[in-house]
Amino acid sequence: MTMLNMKTTRLLFILAAVMLMALSATSAFGQGKPANTDVIVGFNSAPGASERALLDGVGGTVHGTFSIIPAMSATIPSAAIK
């Protein structure tokens, strides 16, 4: 096998490996709804303990409360989104 053929074969092998990795990554992501979703939940007034309890009640995790708008950032189960 000549040096050019070896380089071409190696390049084709690397390209095939990269394509297989890309395909396996996209198939893992395309399997329906994700388990959790990051959300920003808005309220009519500044959120407090009862609003945090509401998000906790659906299995969510509150990440923070906004001071400029009456809202909280959280991660909640996708099934809780209506």
JODA-V704951 format. One record per pair of residues at least 6 apart in sequence whose C-alpha atoms are under 7 Angstrom apart, sorted by the first residue. I is the first residue (numbers start at 1). J is the second residue. Records with the same first field share a line. If there is no record, write none. Layout:
BEGIN
I: J / J
END
This chain:
BEGIN
33: 78
34: 78
35: 77 / 78
36: 75 / 76 / 77 / 78
37: 75 / 76 / 77 / 78
38: 74 / 75 / 76
39: 73 / 74 / 75
40: 71 / 72 / 73 / 74
41: 71 / 72 / 73
42: 70 / 71 / 72
43: 70 / 71
44: 70
45: 70
46: 70
47: 70 / 71
52: 62
58: 80
59: 76 / 77
60: 74 / 75 / 76 / 77
61: 74 / 75 / 76
62: 72 / 73 / 74 / 75
63: 73 / 74
64: 72 / 73
65: 71 / 72 / 73
66: 72
END
